Amino acid sequence: MFGFFKKKSKKEILENKYRKLLEEAHRLSKTNRKAADLKQEEAEAVLKELEKE
């Protein structure tokens, strides 16, 4: 009921960041391939950090 008072864990924060980066990379892939590749690399770095946990 009052879940919005709950603090997000580091894992949840990283998962959200990873998902947003992938969405942005997909959106950019239609217009700017180089920028999309950079976003994909950022997402992979977040995924590696997520796997460490």
PQR file of N, CA, C, O and H, with PARSE charges and radii, in Angstrom:
ATOM      1  N   MET A   1       0.809  -1.182   0.000 -0.4000 1.5000
ATOM      2  CA  MET A   1       0.000   0.000   0.000 -0.0000 2.0000
ATOM      3  C   MET A   1       0.861   1.258   0.000  0.5500 1.7000
ATOM      4  O   MET A   1       0.618   2.195  -0.760 -0.5500 1.4000
ATOM      5  N   PHE A   2       1.864   1.260   0.860 -0.4000 1.5000
ATOM      6  CA  PHE A   2       2.742   2.422   0.940 -0.0000 2.0000
ATOM      7  C   PHE A   2       4.134   2.062   0.434  0.5500 1.7000
ATOM      8  O   PHE A   2       5.135   2.378   1.077 -0.5500 1.4000
ATOM      9  H   PHE A   2       2.061   0.499   1.478  0.4000 1.0000
ATOM     10  N   GLY A   3       4.191   1.410  -0.702 -0.4000 1.5000
ATOM     11  CA  GLY A   3       5.454   0.981  -1.292 -0.0000 2.0000
ATOM     12  C   GLY A   3       6.317   2.129  -1.759  0.5500 1.7000
ATOM     13  O   GLY A   3       7.522   1.959  -1.946 -0.5500 1.4000
ATOM     14  H   GLY A   3       3.378   1.154  -1.224  0.4000 1.0000
ATOM     15  N   PHE A   4       5.723   3.305  -1.953 -0.4000 1.5000
ATOM     16  CA  PHE A   4       6.514   4.429  -2.441 -0.0000 2.0000
ATOM     17  C   PHE A   4       7.424   4.993  -1.356  0.5500 1.7000
ATOM     18  O   PHE A   4       8.291   5.814  -1.654 -0.5500 1.4000
ATOM     19  H   PHE A   4       4.744   3.444  -1.801  0.4000 1.0000
ATOM     20  N   PHE A   5       7.247   4.573  -0.107 -0.4000 1.5000
ATOM     21  CA  PHE A   5       8.157   4.987   0.958 -0.0000 2.0000
ATOM     22  C   PHE A   5       9.378   4.072   1.029  0.5500 1.7000
ATOM     23  O   PHE A   5      10.385   4.412   1.650 -0.5500 1.4000
ATOM     24  H   PHE A   5       6.543   3.906   0.135  0.4000 1.0000
ATOM     25  N   LYS A   6       9.278   2.919   0.392 -0.4000 1.5000
ATOM     26  CA  LYS A   6      10.356   1.939   0.412 -0.0000 2.0000
ATOM     27  C   LYS A   6      11.525   2.438  -0.430  0.5500 1.7000
ATOM     28  O   LYS A   6      11.337   2.885  -1.562 -0.5500 1.4000
ATOM     29  H   LYS A   6       8.460   2.643  -0.113  0.4000 1.0000
ATOM     30  N   LYS A   7      12.719   2.361   0.121 -0.4000 1.5000
ATOM     31  CA  LYS A   7      13.921   2.775  -0.604 -0.0000 2.0000
ATOM     32  C   LYS A   7      14.333   1.658  -1.560  0.5500 1.7000
ATOM     33  O   LYS A   7      14.327   0.483  -1.193 -0.5500 1.4000
ATOM     34  H   LYS A   7      12.872   1.998   1.040  0.4000 1.0000
ATOM     35  N   LYS A   8      14.689   2.032  -2.779 -0.4000 1.5000
ATOM     36  CA  LYS A   8      15.099   1.051  -3.772 -0.0000 2.0000
ATOM     37  C   LYS A   8      16.489   0.521  -3.435  0.5500 1.7000
ATOM     38  O   LYS A   8      17.356   1.253  -2.956 -0.5500 1.4000
ATOM     39  H   LYS A   8      14.695   2.987  -3.076  0.4000 1.0000
ATOM     40  N   SER A   9      16.676  -0.762  -3.695 -0.4000 1.5000
ATOM     41  CA  SER A   9      17.983  -1.367  -3.469 -0.0000 2.0000
ATOM     42  C   SER A   9      18.908  -0.980  -4.622  0.5500 1.7000
ATOM     43  O   SER A   9      18.462  -0.489  -5.659 -0.5500 1.4000
ATOM     44  H   SER A   9      15.972  -1.356  -4.084  0.4000 1.0000
ATOM     45  N   LYS A  10      20.190  -1.209  -4.417 -0.4000 1.5000
ATOM     46  CA  LYS A  10      21.167  -0.886  -5.456 -0.0000 2.0000
ATOM     47  C   LYS A  10      20.909  -1.721  -6.706  0.5500 1.7000
ATOM     48  O   LYS A  10      21.100  -1.246  -7.825 -0.5500 1.4000
ATOM     49  H   LYS A  10      20.551  -1.607  -3.574  0.4000 1.0000
ATOM     50  N   LYS A  11      20.475  -2.958  -6.515 -0.4000 1.5000
ATOM     51  CA  LYS A  11      20.178  -3.832  -7.648 -0.0000 2.0000
ATOM     52  C   LYS A  11      19.021  -3.273  -8.472  0.5500 1.7000
ATOM     53  O   LYS A  11      19.089  -3.270  -9.701 -0.5500 1.4000
ATOM     54  H   LYS A  11      20.319  -3.344  -5.606  0.4000 1.0000
ATOM     55  N   GLU A  12      17.971  -2.804  -7.824 -0.4000 1.5000
ATOM     56  CA  GLU A  12      16.826  -2.233  -8.534 -0.0000 2.0000
ATOM     57  C   GLU A  12      17.222  -0.977  -9.299  0.5500 1.7000
ATOM     58  O   GLU A  12      16.762  -0.757 -10.420 -0.5500 1.4000
ATOM     59  H   GLU A  12      17.915  -2.806  -6.826  0.4000 1.0000
ATOM     60  N   ILE A  13      18.071  -0.156  -8.697 -0.4000 1.5000
ATOM     61  CA  ILE A  13      18.531   1.068  -9.346 -0.0000 2.0000
ATOM     62  C   ILE A  13      19.331   0.734 -10.601  0.5500 1.7000
ATOM     63  O   ILE A  13      19.143   1.353 -11.648 -0.5500 1.4000
ATOM     64  H   ILE A  13      18.444  -0.334  -7.786  0.4000 1.0000
ATOM     65  N   LEU A  14      20.233  -0.257 -10.488 -0.4000 1.5000
ATOM     66  CA  LEU A  14      21.047  -0.650 -11.643 -0.0000 2.0000
ATOM     67  C   LEU A  14      20.191  -1.270 -12.743  0.5500 1.7000
ATOM     68  O   LEU A  14      20.437  -1.033 -13.926 -0.5500 1.4000
ATOM     69  H   LEU A  14      20.385  -0.760  -9.637  0.4000 1.0000
ATOM     70  N   GLU A  15      19.183  -2.067 -12.363 -0.4000 1.5000
ATOM     71  CA  GLU A  15      18.299  -2.670 -13.361 -0.0000 2.0000
ATOM     72  C   GLU A  15      17.535  -1.597 -14.126  0.5500 1.7000
ATOM     73  O   GLU A  15      17.388  -1.685 -15.345 -0.5500 1.4000
ATOM     74  H   GLU A  15      18.983  -2.260 -11.402  0.4000 1.0000
ATOM     75  N   ASN A  16      17.050  -0.589 -13.416 -0.4000 1.5000
ATOM     76  CA  ASN A  16      16.335   0.502 -14.073 -0.0000 2.0000
ATOM     77  C   ASN A  16      17.258   1.284 -15.004  0.5500 1.7000
ATOM     78  O   ASN A  16      16.868   1.647 -16.114 -0.5500 1.4000
ATOM     79  H   ASN A  16      17.168  -0.518 -12.426  0.4000 1.0000
ATOM     80  N   LYS A  17      18.477   1.540 -14.549 -0.4000 1.5000
ATOM     81  CA  LYS A  17      19.441   2.275 -15.369 -0.0000 2.0000
ATOM     82  C   LYS A  17      19.782   1.481 -16.632  0.5500 1.7000
ATOM     83  O   LYS A  17      19.870   2.045 -17.723 -0.5500 1.4000
ATOM     84  H   LYS A  17      18.794   1.245 -13.647  0.4000 1.0000
ATOM     85  N   TYR A  18      19.971   0.169 -16.475 -0.4000 1.5000
ATOM     86  CA  TYR A  18      20.278  -0.699 -17.612 -0.0000 2.0000
ATOM     87  C   TYR A  18      19.135  -0.684 -18.625  0.5500 1.7000
ATOM     88  O   TYR A  18      19.368  -0.547 -19.826 -0.5500 1.4000
ATOM     89  H   TYR A  18      19.899  -0.289 -15.589  0.4000 1.0000
ATOM     90  N   ARG A  19      17.913  -0.823 -18.147 -0.4000 1.5000
ATOM     91  CA  ARG A  19      16.747  -0.831 -19.022 -0.0000 2.0000
ATOM     92  C   ARG A  19      16.607   0.493 -19.781  0.5500 1.7000
ATOM     93  O   ARG A  19      16.311   0.498 -20.976 -0.5500 1.4000
ATOM     94  H   ARG A  19      17.723  -0.935 -17.171  0.4000 1.0000
ATOM     95  N   LYS A  20      16.819   1.607 -19.087 -0.4000 1.5000
ATOM     96  CA  LYS A  20      16.700   2.917 -19.726 -0.0000 2.0000
ATOM     97  C   LYS A  20      17.784   3.122 -20.782  0.5500 1.7000
ATOM     98  O   LYS A  20      17.522   3.682 -21.847 -0.5500 1.4000
ATOM     99  H   LYS A  20      17.060   1.603 -18.117  0.4000 1.0000
ATOM    100  N   LEU A  21      18.995   2.669 -20.486 -0.4000 1.5000
ATOM    101  CA  LEU A  21      20.082   2.800 -21.461 -0.0000 2.0000
ATOM    102  C   LEU A  21      19.803   1.976 -22.714  0.5500 1.7000
ATOM    103  O   LEU A  21      20.070   2.425 -23.829 -0.5500 1.4000
ATOM    104  H   LEU A  21      19.208   2.214 -19.622  0.4000 1.0000
ATOM    105  N   LEU A  22      19.265   0.770 -22.532 -0.4000 1.5000
ATOM    106  CA  LEU A  22      18.939  -0.053 -23.695 -0.0000 2.0000
ATOM    107  C   LEU A  22      17.826   0.577 -24.524  0.5500 1.7000
ATOM    108  O   LEU A  22      17.877   0.552 -25.754 -0.5500 1.4000
ATOM    109  H   LEU A  22      19.048   0.405 -21.627  0.4000 1.0000
ATOM    110  N   GLU A  23      16.828   1.137 -23.864 -0.4000 1.5000
ATOM    111  CA  GLU A  23      15.746   1.796 -24.595 -0.0000 2.0000
ATOM    112  C   GLU A  23      16.270   2.984 -25.389  0.5500 1.7000
ATOM    113  O   GLU A  23      15.882   3.195 -26.538 -0.5500 1.4000
ATOM    114  H   GLU A  23      16.786   1.158 -22.865  0.4000 1.0000
ATOM    115  N   GLU A  24      17.152   3.755 -24.771 -0.4000 1.5000
ATOM    116  CA  GLU A  24      17.708   4.915 -25.467 -0.0000 2.0000
ATOM    117  C   GLU A  24      18.598   4.482 -26.625  0.5500 1.7000
ATOM    118  O   GLU A  24      18.593   5.117 -27.679 -0.5500 1.4000
ATOM    119  H   GLU A  24      17.468   3.584 -23.837  0.4000 1.0000
ATOM    120  N   ALA A  25      19.364   3.408 -26.440 -0.4000 1.5000
ATOM    121  CA  ALA A  25      20.210   2.903 -27.521 -0.0000 2.0000
ATOM    122  C   ALA A  25      19.348   2.445 -28.691  0.5500 1.7000
ATOM    123  O   ALA A  25      19.691   2.680 -29.849 -0.5500 1.4000
ATOM    124  H   ALA A  25      19.368   2.892 -25.584  0.4000 1.0000
ATOM    125  N   HIS A  26      18.246   1.803 -28.394 -0.4000 1.5000
ATOM    126  CA  HIS A  26      17.358   1.346 -29.457 -0.0000 2.0000
ATOM    127  C   HIS A  26      16.755   2.536 -30.208  0.5500 1.7000
ATOM    128  O   HIS A  26      16.663   2.524 -31.435 -0.5500 1.4000
ATOM    129  H   HIS A  26      17.967   1.612 -27.453  0.4000 1.0000
ATOM    130  N   ARG A  27      16.352   3.551 -29.467 -0.4000 1.5000
ATOM    131  CA  ARG A  27      15.780   4.751 -30.085 -0.0000 2.0000
ATOM    132  C   ARG A  27      16.820   5.453 -30.963  0.5500 1.7000
ATOM    133  O   ARG A  27      16.508   5.900 -32.067 -0.5500 1.4000
ATOM    134  H   ARG A  27      16.427   3.561 -28.469  0.4000 1.0000
ATOM    135  N   LEU A  28      18.056   5.546 -30.467 -0.4000 1.5000
ATOM    136  CA  LEU A  28      19.114   6.217 -31.220 -0.0000 2.0000
ATOM    137  C   LEU A  28      19.561   5.419 -32.445  0.5500 1.7000
ATOM    138  O   LEU A  28      20.058   5.995 -33.413 -0.5500 1.4000
ATOM    139  H   LEU A  28      18.310   5.182 -29.571  0.4000 1.0000
ATOM    140  N   SER A  29      19.387   4.105 -32.407 -0.4000 1.5000
ATOM    141  CA  SER A  29      19.854   3.277 -33.519 -0.0000 2.0000
ATOM    142  C   SER A  29      19.156   3.625 -34.831  0.5500 1.7000
ATOM    143  O   SER A  29      19.655   3.311 -35.912 -0.5500 1.4000
ATOM    144  H   SER A  29      18.984   3.637 -31.621  0.4000 1.0000
ATOM    145  N   LYS A  30      18.019   4.265 -34.729 -0.4000 1.5000
ATOM    146  CA  LYS A  30      17.277   4.630 -35.940 -0.0000 2.0000
ATOM    147  C   LYS A  30      17.815   5.909 -36.581  0.5500 1.7000
ATOM    148  O   LYS A  30      17.591   6.157 -37.766 -0.5500 1.4000
ATOM    149  H   LYS A  30      17.614   4.521 -33.851  0.4000 1.0000
ATOM    150  N   THR A  31      18.529   6.724 -35.787 -0.4000 1.5000
ATOM    151  CA  THR A  31      18.982   8.006 -36.315 -0.0000 2.0000
ATOM    152  C   THR A  31      20.499   8.183 -36.259  0.5500 1.7000
ATOM    153  O   THR A  31      21.093   8.735 -37.186 -0.5500 1.4000
ATOM    154  H   THR A  31      18.711   6.523 -34.825  0.4000 1.0000
ATOM    155  N   ASN A  32      21.124   7.723 -35.185 -0.4000 1.5000
ATOM    156  CA  ASN A  32      22.553   7.969 -34.990 -0.0000 2.0000
ATOM    157  C   ASN A  32      23.213   6.694 -34.457  0.5500 1.7000
ATOM    158  O   ASN A  32      23.211   6.436 -33.253 -0.5500 1.4000
ATOM    159  H   ASN A  32      20.642   7.275 -34.432  0.4000 1.0000
ATOM    160  N   ARG A  33      23.762   5.921 -35.353 -0.4000 1.5000
ATOM    161  CA  ARG A  33      24.313   4.613 -34.995 -0.0000 2.0000
ATOM    162  C   ARG A  33      25.485   4.717 -34.017  0.5500 1.7000
ATOM    163  O   ARG A  33      25.609   3.888 -33.116 -0.5500 1.4000
ATOM    164  H   ARG A  33      23.764   6.131 -36.330  0.4000 1.0000
ATOM    165  N   LYS A  34      26.326   5.703 -34.181 -0.4000 1.5000
ATOM    166  CA  LYS A  34      27.491   5.850 -33.304 -0.0000 2.0000
ATOM    167  C   LYS A  34      27.058   6.131 -31.863  0.5500 1.7000
ATOM    168  O   LYS A  34      27.599   5.544 -30.926 -0.5500 1.4000
ATOM    169  H   LYS A  34      26.225   6.376 -34.914  0.4000 1.0000
ATOM    170  N   ALA A  35      26.096   7.017 -31.688 -0.4000 1.5000
ATOM    171  CA  ALA A  35      25.587   7.323 -30.351 -0.0000 2.0000
ATOM    172  C   ALA A  35      24.900   6.103 -29.752  0.5500 1.7000
ATOM    173  O   ALA A  35      24.999   5.862 -28.549 -0.5500 1.4000
ATOM    174  H   ALA A  35      25.657   7.494 -32.449  0.4000 1.0000
ATOM    175  N   ALA A  36      24.204   5.336 -30.583 -0.4000 1.5000
ATOM    176  CA  ALA A  36      23.545   4.120 -30.108 -0.0000 2.0000
ATOM    177  C   ALA A  36      24.572   3.110 -29.611  0.5500 1.7000
ATOM    178  O   ALA A  36      24.355   2.450 -28.595 -0.5500 1.4000
ATOM    179  H   ALA A  36      24.123   5.532 -31.561  0.4000 1.0000
ATOM    180  N   ASP A  37      25.685   2.988 -30.323 -0.4000 1.5000
ATOM    181  CA  ASP A  37      26.749   2.080 -29.895 -0.0000 2.0000
ATOM    182  C   ASP A  37      27.338   2.506 -28.552  0.5500 1.7000
ATOM    183  O   ASP A  37      27.652   1.664 -27.710 -0.5500 1.4000
ATOM    184  H   ASP A  37      25.861   3.524 -31.148  0.4000 1.0000
ATOM    185  N   LEU A  38      27.486   3.802 -28.358 -0.4000 1.5000
ATOM    186  CA  LEU A  38      28.010   4.294 -27.081 -0.0000 2.0000
ATOM    187  C   LEU A  38      27.058   3.991 -25.934  0.5500 1.7000
ATOM    188  O   LEU A  38      27.492   3.610 -24.847 -0.5500 1.4000
ATOM    189  H   LEU A  38      27.231   4.486 -29.041  0.4000 1.0000
ATOM    190  N   LYS A  39      25.769   4.158 -26.169 -0.4000 1.5000
ATOM    191  CA  LYS A  39      24.765   3.844 -25.142 -0.0000 2.0000
ATOM    192  C   LYS A  39      24.763   2.348 -24.846  0.5500 1.7000
ATOM    193  O   LYS A  39      24.586   1.938 -23.699 -0.5500 1.4000
ATOM    194  H   LYS A  39      25.416   4.467 -27.052  0.4000 1.0000
ATOM    195  N   GLN A  40      24.957   1.546 -25.869 -0.4000 1.5000
ATOM    196  CA  GLN A  40      25.005   0.095 -25.686 -0.0000 2.0000
ATOM    197  C   GLN A  40      26.206  -0.289 -24.817  0.5500 1.7000
ATOM    198  O   GLN A  40      26.102  -1.168 -23.961 -0.5500 1.4000
ATOM    199  H   GLN A  40      25.101   1.879 -26.801  0.4000 1.0000
ATOM    200  N   GLU A  41      27.332   0.367 -25.039 -0.4000 1.5000
ATOM    201  CA  GLU A  41      28.523   0.108 -24.225 -0.0000 2.0000
ATOM    202  C   GLU A  41      28.278   0.499 -22.767  0.5500 1.7000
ATOM    203  O   GLU A  41      28.690  -0.213 -21.852 -0.5500 1.4000
ATOM    204  H   GLU A  41      27.416   1.082 -25.734  0.4000 1.0000
ATOM    205  N   GLU A  42      27.605   1.632 -22.556 -0.4000 1.5000
ATOM    206  CA  GLU A  42      27.277   2.048 -21.189 -0.0000 2.0000
ATOM    207  C   GLU A  42      26.373   1.014 -20.527  0.5500 1.7000
ATOM    208  O   GLU A  42      26.556   0.689 -19.354 -0.5500 1.4000
ATOM    209  H   GLU A  42      27.271   2.211 -23.299  0.4000 1.0000
ATOM    210  N   ALA A  43      25.408   0.501 -21.266 -0.4000 1.5000
ATOM    211  CA  ALA A  43      24.486  -0.504 -20.733 -0.0000 2.0000
ATOM    212  C   ALA A  43      25.236  -1.783 -20.364  0.5500 1.7000
ATOM    213  O   ALA A  43      24.939  -2.407 -19.346 -0.5500 1.4000
ATOM    214  H   ALA A  43      25.259   0.765 -22.219  0.4000 1.0000
ATOM    215  N   GLU A  44      26.196  -2.168 -21.182 -0.4000 1.5000
ATOM    216  CA  GLU A  44      26.988  -3.361 -20.887 -0.0000 2.0000
ATOM    217  C   GLU A  44      27.817  -3.177 -19.623  0.5500 1.7000
ATOM    218  O   GLU A  44      27.981  -4.118 -18.846 -0.5500 1.4000
ATOM    219  H   GLU A  44      26.438  -1.660 -22.009  0.4000 1.0000
ATOM    220  N   ALA A  45      28.341  -1.974 -19.411 -0.4000 1.5000
ATOM    221  CA  ALA A  45      29.109  -1.695 -18.197 -0.0000 2.0000
ATOM    222  C   ALA A  45      28.212  -1.789 -16.964  0.5500 1.7000
ATOM    223  O   ALA A  45      28.631  -2.301 -15.925 -0.5500 1.4000
ATOM    224  H   ALA A  45      28.208  -1.209 -20.042  0.4000 1.0000
ATOM    225  N   VAL A  46      26.983  -1.297 -17.080 -0.4000 1.5000
ATOM    226  CA  VAL A  46      26.034  -1.384 -15.962 -0.0000 2.0000
ATOM    227  C   VAL A  46      25.677  -2.842 -15.710  0.5500 1.7000
ATOM    228  O   VAL A  46      25.543  -3.256 -14.558 -0.5500 1.4000
ATOM    229  H   VAL A  46      26.643  -0.882 -17.924  0.4000 1.0000
ATOM    230  N   LEU A  47      25.521  -3.625 -16.777 -0.4000 1.5000
ATOM    231  CA  LEU A  47      25.199  -5.044 -16.628 -0.0000 2.0000
ATOM    232  C   LEU A  47      26.331  -5.791 -15.912  0.5500 1.7000
ATOM    233  O   LEU A  47      26.068  -6.653 -15.074 -0.5500 1.4000
ATOM    234  H   LEU A  47      25.630  -3.289 -17.712  0.4000 1.0000
ATOM    235  N   LYS A  48      27.574  -5.469 -16.235 -0.4000 1.5000
ATOM    236  CA  LYS A  48      28.702  -6.113 -15.555 -0.0000 2.0000
ATOM    237  C   LYS A  48      28.706  -5.770 -14.075  0.5500 1.7000
ATOM    238  O   LYS A  48      28.981  -6.627 -13.234 -0.5500 1.4000
ATOM    239  H   LYS A  48      27.788  -4.769 -16.916  0.4000 1.0000
ATOM    240  N   GLU A  49      28.403  -4.520 -13.756 -0.4000 1.5000
ATOM    241  CA  GLU A  49      28.339  -4.103 -12.365 -0.0000 2.0000
ATOM    242  C   GLU A  49      27.185  -4.808 -11.657  0.5500 1.7000
ATOM    243  O   GLU A  49      27.297  -5.164 -10.483 -0.5500 1.4000
ATOM    244  H   GLU A  49      28.180  -3.824 -14.439  0.4000 1.0000
ATOM    245  N   LEU A  50      26.095  -5.005 -12.360 -0.4000 1.5000
ATOM    246  CA  LEU A  50      24.924  -5.687 -11.806 -0.0000 2.0000
ATOM    247  C   LEU A  50      25.245  -7.147 -11.529  0.5500 1.7000
ATOM    248  O   LEU A  50      24.807  -7.699 -10.520 -0.5500 1.4000
ATOM    249  H   LEU A  50      26.004  -4.716 -13.313  0.4000 1.0000
ATOM    250  N   GLU A  51      26.005  -7.774 -12.415 -0.4000 1.5000
ATOM    251  CA  GLU A  51      26.362  -9.182 -12.244 -0.0000 2.0000
ATOM    252  C   GLU A  51      27.316  -9.397 -11.066  0.5500 1.7000
ATOM    253  O   GLU A  51      27.353 -10.483 -10.487 -0.5500 1.4000
ATOM    254  H   GLU A  51      26.362  -7.325 -13.235  0.4000 1.0000
ATOM    255  N   LYS A  52      28.083  -8.367 -10.714 -0.4000 1.5000
ATOM    256  CA  LYS A  52      29.004  -8.477  -9.584 -0.0000 2.0000
ATOM    257  C   LYS A  52      28.248  -8.643  -8.268  0.5500 1.7000
ATOM    258  O   LYS A  52      28.749  -9.262  -7.330 -0.5500 1.4000
ATOM    259  H   LYS A  52      28.053  -7.485 -11.184  0.4000 1.0000
ATOM    260  N   GLU A  53      27.057  -8.095  -8.210 -0.4000 1.5000
ATOM    261  CA  GLU A  53      26.286  -8.113  -6.976 -0.0000 2.0000
ATOM    262  C   GLU A  53      25.559  -9.384  -6.754  0.5500 1.7000
ATOM    263  O   GLU A  53      24.868  -9.532  -5.747 -0.5500 1.4000
ATOM    264  H   GLU A  53      26.650  -7.593  -8.972  0.4000 1.0000
TER
END
